[in-house]
Amino acid sequence: MKTFNHILRAGLMVCAVAAALTSCNKDPEYFELPSYPDEMHVKSSVESIILNKGIANDVAVTLTWDKATSPISADDKVTYKVCLYPSATKDLKSDYIETEETQLQLTHDQLNSMMARWALPGEAIKVTAQVLSVVSNETRYVKPEVSTVEFTMTGYEKYPQYLYMVMTDEGGNVFTETLEQRQLGTGIYEVTFNVAPCTFHFTSNPDEPYPVYGMLSSGDGQKMEYVTEGEYTEFTTDVLGEYTVIVDTNTEYNDCRLVQIVQLPMPGHMWIVGDGCSVGWNPNNSQGMFQMVGGLREPWVYAWTGEFFPPHDGTEGTFKIGLETDYGGKFFFAPANNTDPTQNTAVDGPRNQGGDDNKWLVPESAKGVHTIKLYLLADDLHLEFE
């Protein structure tokens, strides 16, 4: 009997331990925000669309949905956030667009900018438009309501690697120059060459008649119009000499400009030197290098920031700007010796030191850290001392 009792007690202990272990292994229960059914029922104006660069600013798709309400209070404000993503890859969401309206219109350009991340030009993919309702309640967070709709999109090539300038001179001869992007994917192209009077347009394929960038006839003579068929207006120029052609195909500019930029012996290579600045008389020093700050639209603006010193302890307090690797190369000089850069913005050069070695003189009022900018336009070569 004692043996049976021992066995019974042992069995009960095993059961208790097993129950305890089972209790420990039970998944913990977490609080979950309540989800709410879709009452927005978002709809798309199209089931399928091929985006068109020729009407980039026109509305391509209109999303509409029913008004959402707050489950907490009828007085709560409800706004919306909209994004798109490829249906097969939800992680590749576009940026959310916020709105207080119950519709959103998206242009060909907006949609194509999203498509460029998801598919190759000309490739059709299914995309999902997602609308979130955002409830503003002072005391409680409300989980956004979600509504989605699916449609198919095909994008176009927004920024080809090259553009081609097709020119016809006064004798009817046709010439072509290739424009490249300094930075791929920016849509800003340029080329420098000897320009002669001509008419011209731009194209992404010089072997085909379309598409072309012609001149927008209602613009300022620089604005472009993207044409895929029919008539277009040629640009015209009567300039002669070495010019840089800059074409910006981005929607906010969409223009072409012919500018004459001072050509440096070593492109983009400029350095400040002199005891009127923190670099001292060390030629071609990395600490004195100018950087292009005008961006791709204004590649003629360069700047250097550093400390400037007026004459002191036997120093001259002057500086000049080197353009090659040593003192034997070309420089930018002041228009006259000891020119005050805060008062006179003129620049002489580029030339060798065989002429007058005119330097800028830092005035007492300019002691300290400043930025000096150089504007390398042939018809407006000057500096700014800030």
C-alpha positions in Angstrom: 0.0 0.0 0.0 2.8 2.3 0.9 4.4 1.6 -2.5 1.2 2.5 -4.2 0.9 5.8 -2.3 4.5 6.7 -3.3 3.7 6.0 -6.9 0.5 8.0 -6.8 2.3 11.0 -5.2 5.1 10.8 -7.7 2.6 10.7 -10.6 0.8 13.7 -9.2 4.0 15.6 -9.0 4.9 14.8 -12.6 1.5 16.0 -13.7 1.9 19.2 -11.7 5.3 19.8 -13.3 4.0 19.1 -16.7 1.1 21.4 -16.2 3.5 24.1 -15.0 5.7 23.6 -18.1 2.7 23.7 -20.4 1.6 26.9 -18.8 5.1 28.4 -19.2 5.2 27.4 -22.9 1.8 29.0 -23.7 2.2 31.9 -26.2 1.8 35.3 -24.4 -1.2 37.4 -25.3 -0.5 40.9 -26.6 -2.8 43.8 -26.9 -3.8 44.5 -30.4 -5.4 47.6 -31.8 -8.8 47.0 -33.3 -8.9 46.9 -37.1 -11.8 48.5 -38.9 -13.4 47.4 -42.2 -12.8 49.3 -45.4 -15.5 51.9 -45.8 -13.5 54.0 -48.4 -13.6 51.6 -51.3 -11.0 53.3 -53.4 -11.4 53.2 -57.2 -9.1 54.0 -60.1 -10.2 55.8 -63.2 -8.2 53.2 -65.3 -7.7 49.5 -65.3 -4.6 49.8 -67.5 -2.5 52.8 -68.8 0.6 53.4 -70.9 2.3 56.5 -69.6 3.1 59.2 -72.2 6.1 61.5 -72.0 4.5 63.8 -74.5 1.8 64.7 -72.1 3.9 64.4 -68.9 2.0 67.1 -67.0 -1.5 65.8 -67.9 -3.5 63.8 -65.4 -3.1 60.1 -66.1 -5.0 58.4 -63.2 -7.6 59.7 -60.8 -8.1 57.8 -57.5 -11.4 58.4 -55.7 -12.8 57.0 -52.5 -15.6 57.4 -50.0 -15.2 59.5 -46.9 -13.9 57.7 -43.8 -15.2 58.5 -40.3 -13.7 58.2 -36.9 -14.9 55.2 -34.7 -14.3 57.4 -31.6 -16.0 60.7 -32.3 -17.8 62.3 -35.2 -15.8 65.5 -34.4 -12.4 63.9 -35.1 -10.7 65.1 -38.2 -9.9 62.5 -40.8 -7.2 62.9 -43.5 -5.7 60.5 -46.0 -2.3 59.2 -47.1 -1.9 57.6 -50.5 1.0 55.5 -51.9 1.6 53.1 -54.8 3.7 50.0 -54.9 4.2 47.1 -57.3 1.6 44.4 -56.4 4.3 41.7 -56.3 6.6 43.7 -54.0 4.9 45.6 -51.2 8.2 46.8 -49.7 8.8 49.1 -52.6 6.2 51.7 -51.6 6.4 55.2 -53.1 6.4 58.2 -50.8 3.0 58.9 -49.2 1.0 61.8 -50.5 -1.1 63.5 -47.9 -4.5 65.0 -48.7 -7.7 66.1 -47.1 -9.8 65.4 -50.2 -11.4 62.1 -51.2 -9.7 62.0 -54.6 -6.1 62.3 -55.9 -5.0 63.0 -59.4 -1.6 61.8 -60.6 0.2 62.9 -63.7 2.1 60.9 -66.3 5.3 62.4 -64.9 4.5 61.6 -61.3 3.6 58.0 -62.1 6.6 57.5 -64.3 8.9 58.7 -61.6 7.5 55.9 -59.4 7.7 53.3 -62.2 11.3 54.0 -62.8 12.1 52.3 -59.5 10.1 49.2 -60.2 10.3 48.3 -63.9 12.2 49.0 -67.1 10.7 51.4 -69.6 8.1 49.7 -71.7 7.5 46.9 -69.2 3.9 46.5 -68.0 3.4 45.7 -64.3 0.5 45.5 -61.9 0.6 48.2 -59.2 -1.5 48.7 -56.1 -2.7 52.1 -54.9 -3.2 52.2 -51.2 -5.2 54.8 -49.2 -4.9 55.1 -45.5 -7.3 57.1 -43.3 -5.7 59.0 -40.5 -7.9 59.9 -37.5 -6.9 62.8 -35.3 -8.1 62.1 -31.8 -6.7 63.8 -28.7 -6.8 60.8 -26.4 -6.7 57.6 -28.4 -4.7 56.3 -31.4 -6.8 54.9 -34.1 -5.4 52.2 -36.4 -5.6 53.6 -40.0 -8.2 52.1 -42.2 -6.8 50.6 -45.4 -8.3 50.6 -48.9 -6.5 49.3 -52.1 -7.1 49.1 -55.8 -5.0 47.5 -58.5 -4.3 48.5 -62.1 -1.6 48.0 -64.7 1.0 50.6 -65.7 3.7 50.9 -68.4 6.3 53.5 -68.1 8.6 55.4 -70.5 12.3 56.2 -70.5 12.5 59.6 -68.7 16.2 60.2 -68.8 18.0 58.5 -71.7 21.8 58.3 -71.4 22.4 60.8 -74.2 20.6 63.6 -76.0 21.5 64.7 -79.5 21.5 68.2 -80.8 20.5 68.2 -84.5 21.6 71.4 -86.3 20.9 72.7 -89.7 23.2 75.6 -90.8 22.5 78.4 -93.2 23.6 76.3 -96.2 21.2 73.4 -95.3 23.9 71.1 -93.9 22.9 69.0 -91.0 25.3 68.4 -88.0 24.8 66.4 -84.8 26.4 66.9 -81.3 26.0 64.5 -78.4 25.0 65.8 -75.0 25.9 63.9 -71.9 24.8 64.0 -68.2 27.5 65.0 -65.8 25.5 62.9 -63.3 23.4 60.0 -64.6 19.7 60.1 -63.8 19.5 63.8 -63.4 18.0 64.7 -66.8 20.4 67.6 -67.2 22.7 67.3 -70.3 25.5 69.4 -71.7 28.1 69.7 -74.4 30.7 72.3 -75.3 31.7 72.9 -78.9 32.1 75.6 -81.6 28.6 76.9 -82.4 27.7 78.6 -85.7 24.4 80.2 -86.7 21.8 77.5 -87.2 18.4 76.1 -86.3 18.3 73.1 -84.1 16.3 70.7 -82.0 17.1 67.8 -79.6 16.3 64.1 -79.8 17.0 60.9 -77.9 17.4 59.0 -81.2 19.1 60.9 -84.1 18.1 58.1 -86.5 14.4 58.6 -86.1 12.2 61.7 -86.8 10.5 61.5 -83.4 10.4 62.2 -80.5 12.0 65.6 -80.5 12.4 68.5 -78.1 11.5 71.6 -80.1 11.0 75.2 -79.0 7.9 76.0 -77.1 6.5 78.8 -79.3 4.7 80.5 -76.4 7.8 80.5 -74.2 10.9 82.7 -73.8 12.9 81.2 -76.6 14.5 78.7 -74.1 11.6 76.6 -73.1 11.2 73.2 -74.8 8.2 71.2 -76.1 8.3 67.4 -76.3 6.7 66.3 -79.5 6.0 62.7 -80.5 4.3 63.4 -83.9 3.3 66.3 -86.1 4.8 69.8 -86.4 7.3 71.4 -84.0 9.3 74.7 -83.9 13.0 74.7 -84.3 15.3 76.7 -82.0 17.4 79.4 -83.7 20.8 80.9 -82.7 23.1 83.4 -84.4 26.0 83.0 -82.0 29.5 82.1 -83.2 32.2 80.6 -81.0 32.8 78.1 -78.2 29.6 77.7 -76.2 28.2 75.2 -73.7 24.7 73.9 -74.4 22.8 72.9 -71.3 19.5 71.1 -71.6 17.3 70.4 -68.5 14.6 68.0 -69.3 13.0 68.1 -65.8 9.4 69.3 -65.7 10.1 72.3 -63.6 12.5 73.8 -66.1 12.4 71.9 -69.4 14.7 74.4 -71.2 17.9 74.7 -73.2 20.5 77.5 -72.8 23.6 78.4 -74.7 26.2 79.9 -72.4 29.8 80.9 -72.9 31.9 79.6 -70.0 35.5 80.6 -69.4 37.5 77.5 -70.2 40.1 76.6 -67.6 43.4 75.0 -68.5 42.5 72.1 -66.2 38.7 71.8 -66.1 37.3 72.4 -62.6 40.8 73.0 -61.2 41.2 76.2 -59.1 43.0 76.9 -55.9 43.5 80.0 -53.8 47.0 81.0 -52.6 48.5 83.8 -50.6 49.2 84.9 -47.0 45.9 86.8 -47.0 44.2 83.4 -46.5 44.6 80.3 -44.4 46.3 78.3 -47.2 49.4 80.5 -47.4 51.8 80.5 -50.3 51.4 76.7 -50.9 50.5 76.2 -54.6 48.0 73.6 -55.7 47.2 72.8 -52.1 44.1 70.5 -51.5 43.0 72.8 -48.7 42.7 75.7 -51.1 40.7 73.9 -53.8 37.5 75.5 -55.1 34.4 73.4 -55.4 31.6 73.7 -58.0 28.6 75.0 -56.1 26.3 76.1 -58.9 24.9 72.6 -59.4 24.3 71.0 -62.8 22.2 74.0 -64.0 25.0 76.5 -63.3 28.3 74.6 -63.6 30.2 77.9 -63.9 29.9 78.8 -60.2 32.7 77.8 -57.9 33.5 78.6 -54.2 36.1 78.4 -51.5 35.5 79.0 -47.8 38.3 79.7 -45.4 39.9 82.3 -43.1 41.2 85.6 -44.5 43.8 87.9 -43.0 44.7 91.5 -43.6 48.4 92.5 -43.6 50.0 91.8 -40.2 53.5 91.0 -38.8 55.2 91.7 -42.1 52.7 89.7 -44.3 51.2 91.1 -47.5 47.6 90.1 -46.7 47.0 89.2 -50.4 45.9 86.3 -52.5 45.3 85.2 -56.1 43.8 82.1 -57.7 45.8 79.4 -59.5 44.5 77.3 -62.4 47.2 74.7 -63.0 49.7 72.8 -60.8 52.3 75.4 -59.9 53.4 79.1 -60.3 54.3 78.5 -63.9 50.7 78.0 -64.9 47.8 80.4 -65.5 46.0 82.4 -62.8 43.1 84.6 -62.1 44.3 88.0 -61.0 42.8 91.1 -59.5 42.1 93.9 -62.0 44.8 96.0 -60.3 47.3 95.3 -57.5 45.9 95.4 -54.0 42.3 95.4 -55.1 39.8 95.2 -52.3 37.6 92.1 -53.1 34.8 93.4 -50.9 34.5 96.5 -53.2 35.6 95.4 -56.6 34.3 92.2 -58.1 36.2 92.2 -61.4 38.5 89.3 -62.3 41.4 89.4 -64.8 42.5 86.2 -66.7 43.1 83.4 -67.1 46.7 84.3 -68.0 50.3 83.6 -66.9 52.2 85.7 -64.5 54.2 87.3 -67.3 52.0 90.3 -67.0 51.2 92.2 -63.9 51.1 90.0 -60.8 48.0 91.7 -59.4 46.6 90.3 -56.2 43.6 91.0 -54.0 44.3 92.7 -50.7 42.2 91.6 -47.7 41.0 94.7 -45.8 40.9 94.9 -42.0 37.1 94.7 -42.2 37.2 91.3 -43.9 39.3 89.5 -41.3 37.8 86.1 -40.4 36.0 83.3 -42.2 34.4 84.1 -45.6 33.3 82.5 -48.8 34.7 83.6 -52.1 32.7 82.7 -55.2 33.8 82.8 -58.8 31.4 83.1 -61.7 33.0 81.9 -64.9 30.7 83.3 -67.5 32.7 84.9 -70.3 30.5 87.9 -70.4 30.2 88.3 -66.7 33.4 86.9 -65.1 33.5 88.2 -61.5 33.8 87.1 -57.9 31.7 87.6 -54.8 33.2 87.9 -51.3 30.7 86.9 -48.7 
